[in-house]
Amino acid sequence: MVDDVLRGIVLKVAFVTPWDPADRGAWSGVLNPAYRCLQDRVELVPVVPDISDAILDRALTRFNAQIFGKNIFPL
């Protein structure tokens, strides 16, 4: 019944990432399969901000290192 109601409705989703979603190696290879899976189900609009690095990831990694005394990811 839900499928009948939703048939013909196109869901548009913004896929916001600092990495290229087409790059199979981005974010340890997790990003591209997630992007492709969503792309099969909805209309995706990739939004890739013009930043040279994942600033938030680096900040969180440094914060964790200070709080917990260890680095989870190499800086």
Sequence and secondary structure as in RCSB ss.txt:
>XXXX:A:sequence
MVDDVLRGIVLKVAFVTPWDPADRGAWSGVLNPAYRCLQDRVELVPVVPDISDAILDRALTRFNAQIFGKNIFPL
>XXXX:A:secstr
 HHHHHTT   EEEEE SS TT TTGGGGTHHHHHHHHHTTSEEEEE    SS HHHHHHHHHHHHHHSS SS  
